[in-house]
Amino acid sequence: MFDDVSIQEPLDWLEPGVTMAAVLSSADVSKLSGYDRVCLLKAAGKMASHYSALVYAAMASISEVMHEMDDDFELAQRAAASEIRTALSLTRRAADVELELALDINQRLPQLSNALAAGAVDVPKARVIANGTGHLPTDTAREVTDQILEHASALTTGQLRARLAKLCIDADPDDAHRRFEEAVDDRRVVLEANPTGTADLRGLDLPPDRAVAVSRRINDIARQLKTGNELRSMDQLRADVFLDLLEGSQSGHRTGNRGAVELHVDLQTLMNLSEKAGELAGFGPVVADIARQVGDAQHSSEWRFTVTDPESGLPIHNGITRRRPDTRQRRQVETRHHTCVFPGCRMPAAGCDLDHRIPWAQGGPTHVDLLAPLCRHDHFNRHHCGWSYRQEPNGDFIWTSPLGHSYATSGKPP
């Protein structure tokens, strides 16, 4: 059916279902252009989500049957999980987890089941939303889910998790603060042995501002050590610095500087007039109280401010409380764009390269309106792997892949 023609047109308007399944089943991938292979990939992904919705609907219906047969809730749930476990050859734990998700998206969050069936989200995204709203009352969870589903299809699971966390904090600040305090009370360090003979040393439920500061400090020291004669990778350096700091060893690197923390927060929150979530760059949303604590601790730090349009959320003015002419342009760019502007990337702008939209080698001027933060990986993509971008008047970045597909990155702050 598609030996010599493009499949773009039929797949662009088809909804997941019988017709799309027929179209996909008749496509010969080897005879498609590179562009159309991406169209096929996206359509097949939607169909996979569609069928996953059917699988979870079947699981939920099996649970309903078991509850009709047995008034004992626990026994009915166990019977349903056992039925699913044997039918799909799952482990007992896997069957329990899958049944829990099935009930979540079919009973607690039915709009999530609809989104999955329509191919608007996949199973990993559905799981993030279900798990991320599990602590909320049902009505609140459904309101938050409606809000996040407006953008979920264009977000990675990492972006989705961060945006969902912010929505949950804003929806019930008191509950978010209580849960945070309870989790921090349970903070601990865990040492675990690996089958390879190595060990994992992890700090769990740590205050995010201190954890981010420590992580930044480790990264900074590791970068100082990455000289031309250094044979260790950055991951190895970070691990060695981590151990050196805990052992009290200097290892020839500076340890006097505290790790920097980059905070994005509403002025109203800092003034105790609002309980909106703040954001720590490189970590994600934090409850208002932590944002205020971080702000209070920055007595000698550089403060940057941004005035945003209340309608669009786009910055219309920005400034700095301590003038650093040599970094002024970087600060302006970082104020506009908190992260790398490549689709899906969450690398904080402070750790990115500044890319010239018109390459410097081609005479591109170094002007803030023509600079954008790109992490080292995506900066390489832009200059060596065939990716290109343009910026729209509303601040959005439109990226074009080597195979001709376009992806939008919002210019609005997160």
Contacts in CASP RR format, 6 or more apart in sequence:
PFRMAT RR
TARGET T0000
AUTHOR 0000-0000-0000
METHOD contacts of the structure
MODEL  1
MFDDVSIQEPLDWLEPGVTMAAVLSSADVSKLSGYDRVCLLKAAGKMASH
YSALVYAAMASISEVMHEMDDDFELAQRAAASEIRTALSLTRRAADVELE
LALDINQRLPQLSNALAAGAVDVPKARVIANGTGHLPTDTAREVTDQILE
HASALTTGQLRARLAKLCIDADPDDAHRRFEEAVDDRRVVLEANPTGTAD
LRGLDLPPDRAVAVSRRINDIARQLKTGNELRSMDQLRADVFLDLLEGSQ
SGHRTGNRGAVELHVDLQTLMNLSEKAGELAGFGPVVADIARQVGDAQHS
SEWRFTVTDPESGLPIHNGITRRRPDTRQRRQVETRHHTCVFPGCRMPAA
GCDLDHRIPWAQGGPTHVDLLAPLCRHDHFNRHHCGWSYRQEPNGDFIWT
SPLGHSYATSGKPP
1 23 0 8 1.000
1 26 0 8 1.000
1 27 0 8 1.000
2 26 0 8 1.000
2 27 0 8 1.000
2 28 0 8 1.000
2 31 0 8 1.000
2 32 0 8 1.000
2 36 0 8 1.000
3 28 0 8 1.000
3 31 0 8 1.000
4 31 0 8 1.000
6 33 0 8 1.000
6 35 0 8 1.000
6 36 0 8 1.000
7 23 0 8 1.000
7 27 0 8 1.000
7 32 0 8 1.000
7 36 0 8 1.000
7 39 0 8 1.000
7 40 0 8 1.000
7 43 0 8 1.000
8 35 0 8 1.000
8 36 0 8 1.000
8 39 0 8 1.000
10 23 0 8 1.000
11 20 0 8 1.000
11 23 0 8 1.000
11 39 0 8 1.000
11 40 0 8 1.000
11 42 0 8 1.000
11 43 0 8 1.000
12 39 0 8 1.000
14 20 0 8 1.000
14 23 0 8 1.000
14 43 0 8 1.000
15 118 0 8 1.000
16 46 0 8 1.000
16 47 0 8 1.000
16 49 0 8 1.000
16 50 0 8 1.000
16 117 0 8 1.000
16 118 0 8 1.000
16 119 0 8 1.000
17 47 0 8 1.000
17 50 0 8 1.000
20 43 0 8 1.000
20 46 0 8 1.000
20 47 0 8 1.000
21 47 0 8 1.000
23 43 0 8 1.000
24 40 0 8 1.000
24 43 0 8 1.000
24 44 0 8 1.000
24 47 0 8 1.000
27 40 0 8 1.000
29 37 0 8 1.000
29 40 0 8 1.000
32 40 0 8 1.000
34 403 0 8 1.000
35 403 0 8 1.000
35 404 0 8 1.000
35 405 0 8 1.000
37 403 0 8 1.000
38 401 0 8 1.000
38 403 0 8 1.000
38 404 0 8 1.000
38 405 0 8 1.000
45 119 0 8 1.000
45 122 0 8 1.000
46 118 0 8 1.000
46 119 0 8 1.000
47 119 0 8 1.000
48 122 0 8 1.000
49 116 0 8 1.000
49 117 0 8 1.000
49 118 0 8 1.000
49 119 0 8 1.000
49 120 0 8 1.000
49 121 0 8 1.000
49 122 0 8 1.000
49 123 0 8 1.000
50 116 0 8 1.000
50 117 0 8 1.000
50 118 0 8 1.000
50 119 0 8 1.000
52 116 0 8 1.000
52 122 0 8 1.000
52 123 0 8 1.000
53 105 0 8 1.000
53 113 0 8 1.000
53 116 0 8 1.000
53 117 0 8 1.000
54 117 0 8 1.000
55 102 0 8 1.000
56 98 0 8 1.000
56 101 0 8 1.000
56 102 0 8 1.000
56 105 0 8 1.000
56 106 0 8 1.000
56 113 0 8 1.000
56 116 0 8 1.000
57 102 0 8 1.000
57 106 0 8 1.000
57 113 0 8 1.000
59 80 0 8 1.000
59 84 0 8 1.000
59 98 0 8 1.000
59 99 0 8 1.000
59 102 0 8 1.000
59 103 0 8 1.000
60 102 0 8 1.000
60 103 0 8 1.000
60 106 0 8 1.000
60 107 0 8 1.000
62 80 0 8 1.000
62 83 0 8 1.000
62 84 0 8 1.000
63 76 0 8 1.000
63 77 0 8 1.000
63 80 0 8 1.000
63 99 0 8 1.000
63 102 0 8 1.000
63 103 0 8 1.000
65 80 0 8 1.000
66 76 0 8 1.000
66 77 0 8 1.000
66 79 0 8 1.000
66 80 0 8 1.000
66 83 0 8 1.000
67 73 0 8 1.000
67 76 0 8 1.000
67 80 0 8 1.000
69 76 0 8 1.000
69 79 0 8 1.000
70 76 0 8 1.000
70 79 0 8 1.000
77 99 0 8 1.000
80 99 0 8 1.000
81 92 0 8 1.000
81 95 0 8 1.000
81 96 0 8 1.000
81 99 0 8 1.000
82 95 0 8 1.000
84 90 0 8 1.000
84 95 0 8 1.000
84 98 0 8 1.000
84 99 0 8 1.000
85 91 0 8 1.000
85 92 0 8 1.000
85 94 0 8 1.000
85 95 0 8 1.000
88 95 0 8 1.000
90 98 0 8 1.000
101 126 0 8 1.000
101 127 0 8 1.000
101 130 0 8 1.000
104 112 0 8 1.000
104 130 0 8 1.000
104 134 0 8 1.000
105 112 0 8 1.000
105 113 0 8 1.000
105 116 0 8 1.000
105 126 0 8 1.000
105 130 0 8 1.000
106 113 0 8 1.000
108 130 0 8 1.000
108 134 0 8 1.000
108 138 0 8 1.000
108 141 0 8 1.000
108 142 0 8 1.000
109 129 0 8 1.000
109 130 0 8 1.000
109 133 0 8 1.000
109 141 0 8 1.000
109 142 0 8 1.000
109 145 0 8 1.000
111 142 0 8 1.000
111 145 0 8 1.000
111 146 0 8 1.000
111 149 0 8 1.000
112 121 0 8 1.000
112 126 0 8 1.000
112 129 0 8 1.000
112 130 0 8 1.000
112 145 0 8 1.000
112 149 0 8 1.000
115 121 0 8 1.000
115 126 0 8 1.000
115 149 0 8 1.000
115 152 0 8 1.000
116 122 0 8 1.000
116 123 0 8 1.000
116 126 0 8 1.000
119 153 0 8 1.000
120 149 0 8 1.000
120 152 0 8 1.000
120 153 0 8 1.000
121 129 0 8 1.000
121 149 0 8 1.000
121 152 0 8 1.000
121 153 0 8 1.000
124 157 0 8 1.000
125 152 0 8 1.000
125 155 0 8 1.000
125 157 0 8 1.000
125 160 0 8 1.000
128 157 0 8 1.000
128 158 0 8 1.000
128 160 0 8 1.000
128 161 0 8 1.000
128 164 0 8 1.000
129 145 0 8 1.000
129 148 0 8 1.000
129 149 0 8 1.000
129 152 0 8 1.000
129 160 0 8 1.000
129 164 0 8 1.000
132 161 0 8 1.000
132 164 0 8 1.000
132 165 0 8 1.000
132 168 0 8 1.000
133 140 0 8 1.000
133 141 0 8 1.000
133 144 0 8 1.000
133 145 0 8 1.000
133 164 0 8 1.000
133 168 0 8 1.000
134 141 0 8 1.000
135 168 0 8 1.000
135 175 0 8 1.000
135 179 0 8 1.000
136 144 0 8 1.000
136 168 0 8 1.000
136 171 0 8 1.000
136 172 0 8 1.000
136 175 0 8 1.000
140 171 0 8 1.000
140 172 0 8 1.000
143 171 0 8 1.000
144 164 0 8 1.000
144 167 0 8 1.000
144 168 0 8 1.000
144 171 0 8 1.000
147 167 0 8 1.000
148 160 0 8 1.000
148 163 0 8 1.000
148 164 0 8 1.000
148 167 0 8 1.000
151 163 0 8 1.000
152 160 0 8 1.000
154 408 0 8 1.000
155 163 0 8 1.000
155 344 0 8 1.000
156 344 0 8 1.000
156 346 0 8 1.000
158 346 0 8 1.000
159 344 0 8 1.000
159 346 0 8 1.000
162 279 0 8 1.000
162 284 0 8 1.000
162 285 0 8 1.000
162 346 0 8 1.000
162 414 0 8 1.000
163 414 0 8 1.000
165 277 0 8 1.000
165 284 0 8 1.000
165 285 0 8 1.000
166 277 0 8 1.000
166 278 0 8 1.000
166 279 0 8 1.000
166 284 0 8 1.000
166 285 0 8 1.000
166 414 0 8 1.000
168 176 0 8 1.000
169 176 0 8 1.000
169 276 0 8 1.000
169 277 0 8 1.000
169 285 0 8 1.000
169 286 0 8 1.000
169 287 0 8 1.000
169 288 0 8 1.000
170 275 0 8 1.000
170 276 0 8 1.000
170 277 0 8 1.000
173 275 0 8 1.000
173 276 0 8 1.000
173 287 0 8 1.000
173 288 0 8 1.000
174 275 0 8 1.000
176 277 0 8 1.000
176 287 0 8 1.000
177 275 0 8 1.000
177 287 0 8 1.000
177 288 0 8 1.000
177 289 0 8 1.000
180 287 0 8 1.000
180 289 0 8 1.000
180 290 0 8 1.000
183 205 0 8 1.000
184 205 0 8 1.000
184 206 0 8 1.000
184 207 0 8 1.000
186 204 0 8 1.000
186 205 0 8 1.000
187 203 0 8 1.000
187 204 0 8 1.000
187 205 0 8 1.000
187 206 0 8 1.000
187 207 0 8 1.000
188 203 0 8 1.000
188 204 0 8 1.000
188 205 0 8 1.000
189 201 0 8 1.000
189 202 0 8 1.000
189 203 0 8 1.000
189 204 0 8 1.000
190 200 0 8 1.000
190 201 0 8 1.000
190 202 0 8 1.000
190 203 0 8 1.000
190 204 0 8 1.000
191 199 0 8 1.000
191 200 0 8 1.000
191 201 0 8 1.000
192 199 0 8 1.000
192 200 0 8 1.000
192 202 0 8 1.000
193 199 0 8 1.000
194 200 0 8 1.000
207 290 0 8 1.000
208 280 0 8 1.000
208 283 0 8 1.000
208 284 0 8 1.000
208 286 0 8 1.000
208 290 0 8 1.000
209 261 0 8 1.000
209 280 0 8 1.000
209 286 0 8 1.000
209 290 0 8 1.000
209 293 0 8 1.000
209 294 0 8 1.000
209 297 0 8 1.000
211 283 0 8 1.000
212 261 0 8 1.000
212 280 0 8 1.000
212 281 0 8 1.000
212 282 0 8 1.000
212 283 0 8 1.000
213 258 0 8 1.000
213 259 0 8 1.000
213 260 0 8 1.000
213 261 0 8 1.000
214 259 0 8 1.000
216 259 0 8 1.000
216 260 0 8 1.000
216 261 0 8 1.000
217 245 0 8 1.000
217 257 0 8 1.000
217 258 0 8 1.000
217 259 0 8 1.000
218 238 0 8 1.000
218 241 0 8 1.000
218 242 0 8 1.000
218 245 0 8 1.000
219 238 0 8 1.000
220 257 0 8 1.000
220 259 0 8 1.000
221 241 0 8 1.000
221 245 0 8 1.000
221 253 0 8 1.000
221 254 0 8 1.000
221 255 0 8 1.000
222 234 0 8 1.000
222 237 0 8 1.000
222 238 0 8 1.000
222 241 0 8 1.000
223 234 0 8 1.000
224 253 0 8 1.000
224 254 0 8 1.000
225 232 0 8 1.000
225 237 0 8 1.000
225 241 0 8 1.000
225 251 0 8 1.000
225 253 0 8 1.000
226 234 0 8 1.000
226 237 0 8 1.000
230 237 0 8 1.000
232 240 0 8 1.000
240 251 0 8 1.000
241 251 0 8 1.000
241 253 0 8 1.000
243 249 0 8 1.000
244 250 0 8 1.000
244 251 0 8 1.000
244 253 0 8 1.000
245 255 0 8 1.000
260 301 0 8 1.000
260 350 0 8 1.000
261 280 0 8 1.000
261 281 0 8 1.000
261 294 0 8 1.000
261 298 0 8 1.000
262 280 0 8 1.000
262 281 0 8 1.000
262 282 0 8 1.000
262 348 0 8 1.000
262 350 0 8 1.000
263 278 0 8 1.000
263 279 0 8 1.000
263 280 0 8 1.000
263 281 0 8 1.000
263 291 0 8 1.000
263 294 0 8 1.000
263 295 0 8 1.000
263 298 0 8 1.000
264 278 0 8 1.000
264 279 0 8 1.000
264 280 0 8 1.000
264 281 0 8 1.000
264 338 0 8 1.000
264 413 0 8 1.000
264 414 0 8 1.000
265 278 0 8 1.000
265 279 0 8 1.000
265 291 0 8 1.000
265 292 0 8 1.000
265 295 0 8 1.000
266 274 0 8 1.000
266 276 0 8 1.000
266 278 0 8 1.000
267 305 0 8 1.000
268 274 0 8 1.000
268 276 0 8 1.000
269 275 0 8 1.000
269 276 0 8 1.000
269 278 0 8 1.000
269 288 0 8 1.000
269 291 0 8 1.000
269 292 0 8 1.000
270 291 0 8 1.000
270 292 0 8 1.000
270 295 0 8 1.000
272 292 0 8 1.000
274 288 0 8 1.000
275 287 0 8 1.000
275 288 0 8 1.000
276 288 0 8 1.000
277 285 0 8 1.000
277 286 0 8 1.000
277 287 0 8 1.000
277 288 0 8 1.000
277 291 0 8 1.000
278 285 0 8 1.000
278 286 0 8 1.000
278 287 0 8 1.000
278 288 0 8 1.000
278 290 0 8 1.000
278 291 0 8 1.000
279 285 0 8 1.000
279 286 0 8 1.000
279 291 0 8 1.000
279 338 0 8 1.000
279 414 0 8 1.000
280 286 0 8 1.000
280 294 0 8 1.000
281 338 0 8 1.000
281 339 0 8 1.000
281 348 0 8 1.000
281 349 0 8 1.000
281 350 0 8 1.000
282 346 0 8 1.000
282 347 0 8 1.000
282 348 0 8 1.000
286 294 0 8 1.000
302 320 0 8 1.000
302 321 0 8 1.000
302 322 0 8 1.000
302 324 0 8 1.000
303 320 0 8 1.000
303 321 0 8 1.000
303 322 0 8 1.000
304 318 0 8 1.000
304 319 0 8 1.000
304 320 0 8 1.000
304 321 0 8 1.000
304 331 0 8 1.000
304 334 0 8 1.000
304 335 0 8 1.000
305 318 0 8 1.000
305 319 0 8 1.000
305 320 0 8 1.000
305 321 0 8 1.000
306 315 0 8 1.000
306 317 0 8 1.000
306 318 0 8 1.000
306 319 0 8 1.000
306 335 0 8 1.000
306 413 0 8 1.000
307 315 0 8 1.000
307 316 0 8 1.000
307 317 0 8 1.000
307 318 0 8 1.000
308 314 0 8 1.000
308 315 0 8 1.000
308 316 0 8 1.000
308 413 0 8 1.000
309 315 0 8 1.000
309 316 0 8 1.000
312 394 0 8 1.000
312 412 0 8 1.000
313 412 0 8 1.000
313 413 0 8 1.000
314 394 0 8 1.000
314 395 0 8 1.000
314 411 0 8 1.000
314 412 0 8 1.000
314 413 0 8 1.000
315 335 0 8 1.000
315 336 0 8 1.000
315 413 0 8 1.000
318 332 0 8 1.000
318 335 0 8 1.000
318 336 0 8 1.000
319 331 0 8 1.000
319 335 0 8 1.000
320 328 0 8 1.000
320 331 0 8 1.000
324 331 0 8 1.000
329 354 0 8 1.000
329 366 0 8 1.000
329 367 0 8 1.000
329 368 0 8 1.000
329 371 0 8 1.000
330 354 0 8 1.000
332 368 0 8 1.000
333 349 0 8 1.000
333 354 0 8 1.000
333 368 0 8 1.000
333 371 0 8 1.000
333 372 0 8 1.000
333 373 0 8 1.000
334 349 0 8 1.000
334 350 0 8 1.000
334 373 0 8 1.000
336 368 0 8 1.000
336 411 0 8 1.000
337 349 0 8 1.000
337 372 0 8 1.000
337 373 0 8 1.000
337 411 0 8 1.000
338 348 0 8 1.000
338 349 0 8 1.000
338 413 0 8 1.000
338 414 0 8 1.000
339 345 0 8 1.000
339 346 0 8 1.000
339 347 0 8 1.000
339 348 0 8 1.000
339 349 0 8 1.000
339 352 0 8 1.000
339 373 0 8 1.000
339 414 0 8 1.000
340 346 0 8 1.000
340 347 0 8 1.000
340 349 0 8 1.000
340 352 0 8 1.000
340 373 0 8 1.000
340 374 0 8 1.000
340 375 0 8 1.000
340 378 0 8 1.000
341 372 0 8 1.000
341 373 0 8 1.000
341 374 0 8 1.000
341 389 0 8 1.000
341 397 0 8 1.000
341 409 0 8 1.000
341 411 0 8 1.000
342 374 0 8 1.000
342 375 0 8 1.000
342 378 0 8 1.000
342 381 0 8 1.000
342 382 0 8 1.000
342 387 0 8 1.000
342 399 0 8 1.000
342 409 0 8 1.000
343 399 0 8 1.000
343 407 0 8 1.000
343 408 0 8 1.000
343 409 0 8 1.000
344 409 0 8 1.000
345 375 0 8 1.000
345 378 0 8 1.000
347 375 0 8 1.000
349 373 0 8 1.000
351 373 0 8 1.000
351 375 0 8 1.000
352 373 0 8 1.000
352 374 0 8 1.000
352 375 0 8 1.000
352 376 0 8 1.000
352 379 0 8 1.000
353 373 0 8 1.000
353 374 0 8 1.000
353 375 0 8 1.000
353 376 0 8 1.000
353 379 0 8 1.000
354 371 0 8 1.000
354 372 0 8 1.000
354 373 0 8 1.000
354 374 0 8 1.000
355 371 0 8 1.000
355 372 0 8 1.000
355 373 0 8 1.000
355 374 0 8 1.000
355 379 0 8 1.000
355 382 0 8 1.000
356 364 0 8 1.000
356 366 0 8 1.000
356 370 0 8 1.000
356 371 0 8 1.000
357 370 0 8 1.000
357 371 0 8 1.000
357 372 0 8 1.000
357 389 0 8 1.000
357 390 0 8 1.000
357 391 0 8 1.000
358 364 0 8 1.000
358 365 0 8 1.000
358 370 0 8 1.000
359 383 0 8 1.000
360 366 0 8 1.000
364 370 0 8 1.000
372 389 0 8 1.000
372 391 0 8 1.000
372 397 0 8 1.000
374 382 0 8 1.000
378 387 0 8 1.000
381 387 0 8 1.000
382 388 0 8 1.000
382 389 0 8 1.000
385 402 0 8 1.000
386 401 0 8 1.000
386 402 0 8 1.000
387 399 0 8 1.000
387 400 0 8 1.000
387 401 0 8 1.000
387 402 0 8 1.000
388 399 0 8 1.000
388 400 0 8 1.000
389 397 0 8 1.000
389 398 0 8 1.000
389 399 0 8 1.000
389 400 0 8 1.000
390 397 0 8 1.000
390 398 0 8 1.000
391 397 0 8 1.000
391 398 0 8 1.000
392 398 0 8 1.000
394 411 0 8 1.000
395 410 0 8 1.000
395 411 0 8 1.000
395 412 0 8 1.000
396 408 0 8 1.000
396 409 0 8 1.000
396 410 0 8 1.000
396 411 0 8 1.000
397 408 0 8 1.000
397 409 0 8 1.000
397 411 0 8 1.000
398 406 0 8 1.000
398 407 0 8 1.000
398 408 0 8 1.000
398 409 0 8 1.000
399 406 0 8 1.000
399 407 0 8 1.000
399 408 0 8 1.000
399 409 0 8 1.000
400 406 0 8 1.000
401 407 0 8 1.000
END
